[in-house]
Structure formats: structure tokens, C-alpha cells
């Protein structure tokens, strides 16, 4: 039992035995969605939708919005992919990270303003009014159970112990780089309100959070004047061997005093974003993933490229797009610092000025009114 209580001992126990568990972890947090469900007839599908939403399947699992990109089962070369991924050398630009002392000072100095701070990967602090929201809190040294999974090459911009009081936690899905066990266990603000997609609430409750709400797509709650709506995304969920798509995934629309921020779940590009843009109107700021898109033939089913992120933003009628899901861990085969370059370079191709494709430094805080 001590081996399982101690990460280092556990890792020593298993690392010389097999790569299989390591590959399973990679499959659960970095691969694309695999769908092999047989299609029902049009008539039976219509009958099914009459009694349940399209994204709810009869077995209790979930699927992407109708018309989303799908792929059948395939033999993925995990060993080859893993070797290539681990061989990538990360050359961190000097201006990629703000010194911790400077980051903390900047955050505290602007404590009475509406701001956004990038902690790293998909973890942001969003301050609106007198509320502080954290998205997909991930502070561990690696994205996986115990010592497994891709490791950080930069520390969190603000340490977990130095976070300001958190009022609201938003978690988009259950992959290890978004739903972090150690962070959840050691989170210093257990009285915070937590909002998650369907069937993820028990995870937070197990670690002492009391105020937890699960949402289905297009459902919403109000939290002290802030409206939170869960919207569809094109992704998937998996955390263990046999739990594929047993919990829902989604994006969060945050509305406050006439301002709309959409924090997107990891997502591929799809027609659903045109629909969201029509139904919910223009978004002031959209947070969209721009990293983990190579090899394209595999990643396109669950992650957008920088160009696709801009197209999603255009379909959402977003005034500004913030690039997320890069610059922290190596999850795929593109150069780790290619995403922001392509993001900026392609902005005009999608109707944006370069300044509208927004990238942060790790630890940086920006005033929302100046983004």
C-alpha cells in the first residue's frame, strides 16, 4: 500500500515492467477521439432523439454534436508516437515566462480590475466584478496519474499556494491536463463553487468540495450575477481503461454585465460553432485551443490547429481570440512554440487584426478592457 501512496516508489515499481500503462495514459489525455458505434437508421435515430438529446446515447455515454467529424477505429502507432514526442527538444523563449514575483505583484496590483491571467496550458484566472474564476486548474508537474504522462517544461505562472481567493471553478472535461487529481486534492479554496459537465461532479465531491453543479449542454446557472452556460464542443472524455465518453465535455459561456467570454473545451473545428454564433450572438472574447494538432491526420478529430481556432472564432463572431492549450507540456509533434506564431500570422486570413489573436506570457495578467 505504501507504494501506491508514494508517487516515487510507485513509479520505481512499474517503470521497468512495461510501457503499456504509460501508453494508456497518453491515449487518455493526448489522443484523438475514436468512434466505432454503428449508425442507427434515420427513423430509429429520430425516435431516440425524441426522448433524449442527440449527444446522449442509450448506454449512458455521450457523443459529439450531430455532423461533427468522426473516425473509425484504427491501429495507432503509440510507441512510435511516444518516442517522437519525447525526443522533441523544448527551447523556451526568454520572454515566454514572467518571473513569479513579478506575476504575483502584477496580479495583486490589478486586484480591483477585470483581468485575465494565464497560469499555463488551459488554466486561466478570470476576474470579473468581485469574483475570481479559475478554468481547468492544472498545477501538477505532469499530466497523468502518479509520475506518468507528459511533463511540464515550465512551472505554473502563479503557484497554487499563491492563488487569490477563488470563487468559481470551471472544468471542461476529464482529461488529466484539465482535471488534475493533485491540484483538486490540494486546492486551497474548497468552498468555491464548482461547475462541471454531466457526471463529473463526484470527482470534486470526493475531494471535499460541497457546492458542485453538473450541467448538460445549453443549460445554465447564475452565480452572484454571473451567468454560466455549458455549450457543445467537439472532443471526448476518457480517464481510465473503460470509461470512454462516460462523462460529458463542453465549453463555458460566461456572461456578466453585458460582456460575453467563451472558454472553449479542447475542441476540433465543426459546424456547431456557426450554430452557437447564431443562437448566442457575438462573443467578446473566445478562449480557443491552438496547440496539440500534429500529426494532423490524428489530432484533427479533437484539437484545432491555430488556423482552425481562428475559424472557430470567426464562426462564434468573437471580437478577440485568446490562444490556449500550448506552451506548457509537449502533447503532440509540432514545435511547442509554433502555435502562437501561426496563430498571429494567419489572423488576417480570418478577418482579424494580428492584435486580435491574443497570446499571453506564462504568469501574465491583462486588463480585459485592453485585450
Rosetta blueprint (number, residue, H / E / L):
1 X L
2 X H
3 X H
4 X H
5 X H
6 X L
7 X H
8 X H
9 X H
10 X H
11 X H
12 X H
13 X H
14 X H
15 X H
16 X L
17 X L
18 X L
19 X L
20 X H
21 X H
22 X H
23 X H
24 X H
25 X H
26 X H
27 X H
28 X H
29 X H
30 X L
31 X L
32 X L
33 X L
34 X L
35 X L
36 X L
37 X L
38 X L
39 X L
40 X L
41 X L
42 X H
43 X H
44 X H
45 X H
46 X H
47 X H
48 X H
49 X H
50 X H
51 X H
52 X L
53 X L
54 X L
55 X L
56 X E
57 X L
58 X L
59 X L
60 X L
61 X L
62 X E
63 X L
64 X L
65 X L
66 X L
67 X L
68 X L
69 X L
70 X L
71 X L
72 X L
73 X L
74 X L
75 X L
76 X L
77 X L
78 X H
79 X H
80 X H
81 X H
82 X H
83 X H
84 X H
85 X H
86 X H
87 X L
88 X L
89 X L
90 X L
91 X L
92 X L
93 X L
94 X L
95 X L
96 X L
97 X E
98 X L
99 X L
100 X H
101 X H
102 X H
103 X H
104 X H
105 X H
106 X H
107 X H
108 X H
109 X H
110 X L
111 X L
112 X L
113 X L
114 X L
115 X E
116 X E
117 X E
118 X E
119 X E
120 X E
121 X L
122 X L
123 X E
124 X E
125 X E
126 X E
127 X E
128 X E
129 X L
130 X L
131 X E
132 X E
133 X E
134 X E
135 X E
136 X L
137 X L
138 X L
139 X L
140 X L
141 X L
142 X E
143 X E
144 X L
145 X L
146 X L
147 X L
148 X L
149 X L
150 X E
151 X E
152 X E
153 X L
154 X L
155 X L
156 X L
157 X L
158 X L
159 X L
160 X H
161 X H
162 X H
163 X L
164 X L
165 X L
166 X L
167 X L
168 X E
169 X E
170 X E
171 X E
172 X L
173 X L
174 X L
175 X L
176 X L
177 X L
178 X L
179 X L
180 X L
181 X H
182 X H
183 X H
184 X H
185 X H
186 X H
187 X L
188 X L
189 X L
190 X L
191 X L
192 X L
193 X E
194 X E
195 X E
196 X E
197 X E
198 X L
199 X L
200 X L
201 X H
202 X H
203 X H
204 X H
205 X H
206 X H
207 X L
208 X L
209 X L
210 X L
211 X L
212 X E
213 X E
214 X E
215 X E
216 X L
217 X L
218 X L
219 X L
220 X E
221 X E
222 X E
223 X E
224 X L
225 X L
226 X E
227 X E
228 X E
229 X E
230 X E
231 X E
232 X L
233 X L
234 X L
235 X L
236 X L
237 X L
238 X L
239 X L
240 X L
241 X L
242 X L
243 X L
244 X L
245 X L
246 X L
247 X L
248 X L
249 X L
250 X L
251 X E
252 X E
253 X E
254 X E
255 X E
256 X E
257 X L
258 X L
259 X E
260 X E
261 X E
262 X E
263 X E
264 X L
265 X L
266 X L
267 X L
268 X L
269 X L
270 X L
271 X L
272 X H
273 X H
274 X H
275 X H
276 X H
277 X H
278 X H
279 X H
280 X H
281 X L
282 X L
283 X E
284 X E
285 X E
286 X E
287 X E
288 X E
289 X E
290 X L
291 X L
292 X L
293 X L
294 X L
295 X L
296 X H
297 X H
298 X H
299 X H
300 X L
301 X L
302 X L
303 X L
304 X L
305 X L
306 X H
307 X H
308 X H
309 X H
310 X H
311 X H
312 X H
313 X H
314 X H
315 X H
316 X L
317 X L
318 X E
319 X E
320 X E
321 X E
322 X E
323 X E
324 X E
325 X L
326 X L
327 X L
328 X L
329 X E
330 X L
331 X L
332 X L
333 X L
334 X L
335 X L
336 X L
337 X L
338 X L
339 X H
340 X H
341 X H
342 X H
343 X H
344 X H
345 X H
346 X L
347 X H
348 X H
349 X H
350 X H
351 X L
352 X L
353 X L
354 X H
355 X H
356 X H
357 X E
358 X E
359 X L
360 X L
361 X L
362 X E
363 X L
364 X L
365 X E
366 X E
367 X E
368 X H
369 X H
370 X H
371 X L
